[in-house]
Amino acid sequence: MFQIIHKIKLNIFMQNLKINSKTNIFYFLLKKNKLCFSSKTHDVKFNTDENISTNYLEEQELKLIYNKKITFSSKFENRVNVFLKPLETDIISEERYNCKDLIDKRNSIIINDKENEINKLNDDNIKKIDEIHDENIGKHEHNKNNNLQIDNNKNEQSKNNLKFLPLNRYNSLSKENHMYVYDFEVYNISELSKYEPGEIVNVYFYNKEKIGIGLLNRRSNIVVRIIERDISKVIDDRFFIKKLYESIKRRFKFIYNINLYEYIYSFNIRNNIKIFCKIVNSVNDELPGLVVYVFDKSLYIRYDNLIIQKYNYIFEKELEKIFSAKNIFCKKIISKKEKRAQKGKEYVLEQIKGDDLELNYYENNYIFYNNISNISYDIFDIENKHDRIFLQRLCDSSNILNIYGNVGEYIINTSKSQTNINNYDYSENISLILSDSAKNTNYINKNISINNCKHITLLHRENILEELNNMSLNNLKFDLIIFNTKSNITYRKNSYTSIYGKRHVVTFKGIHKYLNFISDILQKNGLLFITVELSTSDYHKFLNIVKCVFENKKKSISIIYENSCSIENNILCIDQNAWHIRSVCFRLIDS
């Protein structure tokens, strides 16, 4: 698709270890004082399951957890059971399959010699499945006798899609690739309405195969979010605290090289280090819907669904103890169906502790300010530190344009600071940031002033496309264009599965209009740096859009840098549908 000239190397070395001749484990090791992406190679134990363990906690840290008081406890035998719809192949091709085998006459299921009561399967549901079973057997036998009415069979198949669990969804859930269960996939969905959001449930396939333990919200399109694969485990306060500790420990170990236990009990360590980090990242840390940022002595907690919000008292209490925060802000979701398509209006802001609404963030000897009340979802572009280091080293400064750019993190980091201006002639060079947010305007100007970057100019425009068009008409050219794209969550009738629920997807409709103007104002051999929130499956589609826009202008571009992972995001997940921030840098080739 693209001509790859070269990749910018950031002193990253990769070692490949083969374990049991089947599994490849990669370790990214940076030079001294650089970020380490995983544990040291000599810590790897061969021929054990510990290589895939995410438990980084030491004995002292585990003792802290098990000494915590318990406010609730959910045991295997007391939990509600949720069953997914049967596979179509189970009913059509397996003659020995009997739908009534799922339950016995007492409406109970036997798992590991434990009797577990089922409240959701009744005689009416069994009759419906028997009717589906007989109907499909008849169709199967009819198709064996003759191959007529192919079109009609296709129509019948599409109608039956809602009656069965798709095979690809079965594979995703059974291989632990996906942590969500949607409402149209649940067999006993009609019986779940009486349970409150956050109810802990056992989740099974229709054939009694275990999926795991999940949190339930019937009103949401995502009915169940899986939090544990061991279905016999007891879920209590300690379970969530342990997940929280593991998440924090990963960042402390790989980013800051500090011991969690020592940090908790040492005022000296706390006072001598400033932490600016995303310490919990939702499903990637096995806490679906919980996002936590630390900004030195301030905590920002966001609950993206009602099920995790039910246990907010556990997280807020522990986070306050660990970080001794002066300010704690919470964004709690109020949308009963958990739809994230309201541009932040689905949340309400609560200040649990403190009275200061202004937050600050240090990075690369710069300081940035923002107001917690100004944001919709995120305060700072905190996960993209390495991108800005890359741009600093790459750019010797010339004409720079930053489109959107939040409160100026990219343009200030990339453009030469005032201390270096004396070494360059800036009389003809310009650095511009285009913003359509009136709330961000004051803080962009404040950050420019505090960081002594007076050569940067802010342009507040309600219509960014119109301003880009004016630049093109005036024949302005930029050596570097940083485009921080905005994604919108929209309704799509034909979209059934996404992390935002059924029929709601993130779209980049209209992005080609921006790229069309950018291709006109980008200097030859100039750089186009784009940040975009995308899933793995959609990333190449996005690259193809960029390629096509430039090809229509009879221009060629090449990729010189890509970054799709951050240790703060803990993106070591195998869910190909998970959306997270990616960045890519293109060079416009002189053709």
N, C-alpha and C positions, 0 to 999 in steps of 0.2 A: 504494500500500500504506500509506504513512504520510503524514501532513500535515507538510510541511516548513515550520517557522516561519521559521527563519533559520539560516545557517551562521556559525559563529564564524570570523572572518578572522584569520589569523596573519601578516598583512603579506606574503602570498605573491602574486607577480605572475607572470603567464604570458604568454609571447610565442609566437606561432605562426608558424613559418617554413615556407613551401612550397618544396620542392625538386623540380625537374623536373615540377612541377604534379601530382605523384602522391603524394609522401610528405609527411606533416605531422610536424614535429619540434617538441616542446614543451620550453621551457626555463623552469624554476622559479627565479626570482631573488628572494632575500630582501634586506632592507635591510642596511645596513652592519653588520658584526660578526654577521650571521646566517648560517645554514647555506645554502650554495649547492648545488643539486641537480645541476648539470651545468656544463660549460664555458661561457665567455662567448660571447655571440652573435657577436661579431666574429671568433671563432676558427672559425666554421663556413665551410667551403669549399663553394661551390655547384658542382653538376654533377660531383661526385667521389664516389667510394665511401668517402672518409675520414670522412664524416658518421656512418657506422654502425660505424666501427672502435672497438674497445675497447682499443686499444693506446695507453696514455698515456705510455709510457716515452720518455725522452729518450736522446740518443746516449751520454751518460756512463753511464746506467743499463744500456743495452743492452751496453756494453762490459764492465761488471761480470759480466753473465750469460754472455757468450761467452768469458770468460776462466776460467769454471768447469771443473773436471775432469769428465770423462765416465766414469761407471761402467758404463753399458749403452747400447746403441743398437739401435733397432728400425726396420728399413727396410721399405719397401713389399713388396719381392719375397720377404722372409723371414717375413712375418707369416702367421698362420693366417687362413683365410677363413671367415666366417660368413654363411650365406644364409638369408633369411627365406622363409616359405612363400609360394606363389603366391597372387595374387588370384583369387577365384572368377570374376570377369568375364574375366580373361585366358584361362582355360581354356574357358569356355562360349561366349563370344561371338566370340573372335578365332580364326577358322579357320586362319589362317596360323601360329598359335603352335604350335611343336613343343617339347615339354619337353626333347628331346635337344639343342636348339640352345643350351642353357645351357652345355654342355661339348662338347669335341670328342672324338675317339676316344682321345686321350692323356690324357683327364681334366684338361685345362688350359683356362684362360679367358684371352682376349686383351683387355687393357685398355691403351689408349694404346701399342699395339705392344710391350707388355711381357708376357712369359709368366710367369704366376703359378701355381704348383703348388697343386692342391686335394687335400686329404687326406680331405675329408669326404663327397664325392659318389661313390657307387659304383653299380654296375649294379643292385643290389637297389632302391636308392632311385629310380632312373630307372624301373624297372618299376612301382613303386608309383604314381609320378606318371602313368605311361601308363595304368594301370588307372583312376585317378581321372579322367583326361582322357576316356577312352572312356565311362566310366560317366556322366559329366555331359553329354557330347554326346548320349548316348542319352536321358537324361531331358529334355534341351532339345528334341529332336526330338519326343518323345512329347507334351510340353506344347504344342507348336505344332499338332499334329494334333487335340488335344482339350483342353478345359479342366476335365476331370474330376479328381477326387481332390485338391482344393485343400488339404484338411486334411493329407492324407498328404504332399503336397509340402512343407508347412510343417515337418512333423516331420523330413523328410529334410534340409531346409535347416538346421535346428538341429543335426542330427547332423554335417553337413558344416562347421559353423562352425569346428571345431577343425582341419579340414584346410586351411583357407585363411586368409590374412591379411585381417582386416576392412578395408574401404575407409577407414573413419575413421582407423584406425591408420596406414594407408599415407599418408594426407594429413598426419597429424600429424608423422610421421617425415620425409617428403619436404619439407615446408615448414619444417623445423627447429623445430617446435613442441614436440617431445618428445625427451628425451635418454635414454630407457630402452627396452630391448628385453626382453620377457618370454619365459620358457621355452617357452610354448605357441605362440609366434610364429616359432620357429626351425625351419627345415626339417631341418638336419643336426644336431639336438640330441644324438642318440645318440653322435656321434663326438667330443663336446667334453669328456667326463668325464676324459680323460687329462691335461688341461691344468690347471695350478695357478691359484688365484685371482690375478688381476692380470695374466694373459697379455694382451698387446696384439694385437688382431685387426683385420682389415679387415671391414667390415660392408656387405652388399649386399642389395638386394631380389632376388627370384627372377629378375627379368628383366634382371639384371646392372647395374641402376641403382645407383650408389654412394650409400651413406648416410654413411659416415665411418669414423673410427678409434675403437675402443672398448676398454674393459677388461672382461675376461671372468671370470665366476665361475659355473661350471656348477651348483654346489650351491644357489645363490640362485635365488629366483623371478624376480628381475631378472638375467638372464643377462649382458647387456651394457649398459654405461653409456657413452654416446658422449662423447668428450673432444675430438674434432677433426673438422671436416667435410672438410678437404682430405686425401684418402686417400693422397696421394703423399708426405706430410710425414714426415720422420724424427722419431721420438719418442725422446728421451733425457733426461738430467738437466736440460739447459738448457730443454727444453720445459716441464717442471713448474716450474722456477725462474722462468721468464718469466711463467707464469700467476700464480704467487705474488706476484711483484713488481707485476704489473698490479693485482691485487686490493688490495694494500697502498697502492699509489699512488692509487687511487680515493678511499680514505678520507682519506689525507693531504691530497689536493688539495681535496676538497669539504667536509671537516669541519674539518680543522686548518690548512689553508692553509700547509703546510710542504712543502719539497722533499725527496723521498725520498733522493736522493744526498747532499744536505747533512746529512740526519738520520743517515745511516749513518756518515759520517766526521767529524761534529762532536759532541764531547762537550758543548759548551756548549748546543747545541740540545736534546740528549737530557736534560740535567740540568735544563733550564728549562721543560720541558713534561711534563705528565702525560697519558698516553694511556689512556683507558678505552673500548675499542671492539671490536666484532666485525669483524675484518679479513679473514676468509675465510668465505664462506657457501655452501659445498658447490656444488651444480650451478649456482647463480646466478653463481658466479665461475668456472665451467667446471672445477671441481675436485670432482667428485661424491663426497660422503661426507666431505670435509674441512671441519671447522668450527674456527676459531681465534679466541680472545678474548685481548685484551691488557689487563691490569690493572696499569698502570704498569710495575713491574719484574717482573711475573709473567706467565707465558703458560699458557693453558689450551687444550690441543689435544684434539679429539675425532674419532676415526675411526669413521664410521658404517657402513663396509663393509670387507671384507677386501681388495678390489682396490686401494684407495687406501692402505690400511695397509701394503701390500707396499713402498711407496716412502716409508715414514715417515722413513727416515734422511735423505732429501733435504730434506724440509720442516723437520724438527727442527734440522738443522745450519744451514740458512739463517735460520730464525727467530731462533735464538740469536745469530747474527752481527749481524742487523739491530737487535735490541732489547736485546742484552746483558742478558738476563733473569737474575735471581737465582734464580727458582723456575720450573721448567717441569713442568707436570702433563699427563699423557696419559691419556685414556680410550680403551682399545683394545677393539674388539669381539671377542668370543670365540665368538659364535654362528656356526657354519659356514654356516647358511642366512640369516644376517643379518636375522633376524626381530626387529623392534623392538616386541615385545609382552610383554616381561618386566619392564617398569617399572624399567629400569636394570640388571637382573641380567645382561643380555647383554654388559655391559662389565666390564673390570677396570681399576682405577686404578693407574697407574705414575707415580712421581715421579722424573723423569729428572735433575733438578738442584734443589738446595736441600733444606731440611728443615722449612720452615714450611708448615703445612697451612692456615693462615688467610689469607684474601684480603680486601682492602678495596677499596672503590669510592666515588669522589667524584662527587657530582652536585648541582648547584644549592646549593652551600655546605653540603651534608650529606655525611656519611660513613657507609657501610654495611659491615658485616663479615659474612662467612660462612665456613664450613669446607668445603674441597674434598671432604672425605670424606662430607659430609652429602647431597650432591646426587645426582640421578639423571641429569639431562641438562644443565641450565643452572644457573649459579651465581646470577646476578642478572638482573632484567628490564632488561637494558641497552639493548635496542633501542627501548624505549618512552619515551625522554626527552621527546619533544614532547608526548606525552599528559600527562605530569605537569606540564609547563609550562602547558598548557591548563587543567588542573584548578586549579593555583595561582592563575591569573588569574581564573578563573571563581568559585571558591568563597571567600566571605567568612566562611566558617566557621560552622558550626552543628553539627548532629548528623551525624556521619559514621560509616558502617559499611564496613569492608573485609573481604570474604569471601575467604579464602585470603590472597593477597598476599605470598607468598614470605617475605622477611625484613623487610618493612615499607617497601619503597621507595615505594609509592603513598600509604599513610596518613600517613607522615612528611612527604612532599613536599606533600601536599594540606592537611593540618591546619595551623593556624597555629602557628608556632614559638614557643618560650617568650619570645623577645624581643618578640613582639607581644601577648602575653597581657595585659599591663597596659592595653592599649587596648580590651580587650573583657571582657565579663563572662562567664566560663566556668563560673559556678556551676551553670548549668542545662544546658549543652551537654556532649555526650559524644562521644568519638571511640573507636571500638572496632575491633579487628582480630580476626577469627575465623580460627583456624588448627587444622588437624587433624594437623600434623606435630610430633611431639615433638622431632625434631632441630632444627627451626627455632625452637622456643620460646626457648631460651637466647639466640640471636642476635637475635631480635626485641626481647627485653627489653634486650639490650646496645645495640642501635641506638637504641632509644627513650631510653635513659639518656644515651648519648654525645651525641646531638643535642638534649638538653635539652627533650624533648617529654613531660614528665611527665603531661600531660593525656590522653595516649593510653593506653588500657587493652587489654591482651592477654587474650583468652579462648581457652584451649586446650581444644578439644572433639573427642572422637573421632567424634561424630556431628553434623555441621554442620547437617543438615536438622532434627534434633530441637531444636537451639538456636534456629534460625530460627522454628520452630513456637512455642517458648516466648515469643519476642519478640512474635510475632503475638498470642498469647493474652493477653499483658500489655499489649497495645495500645501498644507502642513505635513511634515514628515517626522516620524519618531523612530529612534533607534531601538527602543524597548517599549513594548506595550504590555502592561499587566492587566489581564482581564479576569476579575473575580466574579464569575458568573453567578446569577441568581436562579435558583430552581423554584418552581411552583408546584404545589401539590394540587392536582386537578382530578375531576371525575372522568372516568373512562368506562363506558358501558361494557366493553369487551374485555376488561381487565378484572380477573378474579382474585389473583393473589399478589400481594405486595406487603411490605412491612408497615404500610399505612392503612391496611385493611382492604377488604374487598372493593374493587372498582376505583380505588384511589391510588394514583401513581404520581411520581415526580416527572414532570415534562420539561423539555427545553424548546418548546415551540417558539419560533421567532428568533432563535439564536443566530440563524444564518444571516439575519438582517444586520446584527452587530458585526459578524465576521466579514460581511460584504464591505462595510465602511472601513473596518480595520485593515483589510487587504489593500485599500487605497492609500491609507496614511502610514503604512509600515514601510520604512526605508529598506532599500536593497541590502541584503545581508543583515537585516535587523532581526530582532528576537520578539516572538510572541509567546508570552507566558500566561497560561490559563489554569485557574483552579476551578474544579467542577466536582459536584457531588454525584457520584455514579456507582452503579453496581458493576461487578466484574463482567456480567453478561452484556451490559450496555456500553462498556467502555469503547470497544472497537467500532460500534455504531457511531459514537460521538466523534472519534478520530476520522471516520469516513465523511462526516458532515464537514469538518474543517478542510479536509483534502479536496472535496468537491467544490467548495466555495472558491478556493484559491485556483483550482484548475479551470474554473469558469472564467477567471481573470487571466488565464494563461500564465500562471505563476506556479512555481514549485516550492515546496517546503519540506524540511527534514526534521526529524525529532532528534534533539540533542540531550534531553533530560526527561526522566519520568520518575514520579514518586507516588506510590499508591498505598503506603503503609506508614504508620507511626506507632511507636511503642506506647504512646499515651492512649491511642485508640485500641491497643491490644488486638489489632486486626490479624490474628492468626486463625481466624474462623474459616470454616469450609462452606459457609452459606454463600453461594454465588449470587444470591439476590440481595445481599446486604449492601446498603448504600453508605459510602463514606467518602471523605474528601480525597480527591486525586489531583495531581498537578502534572502538567506536561509543558515542555518548552520547545517551540518550533523556531527554526531559522529559515528566513526567506532567502532562497538560493538565487543568486544572480544568473539569470538565464538569457 
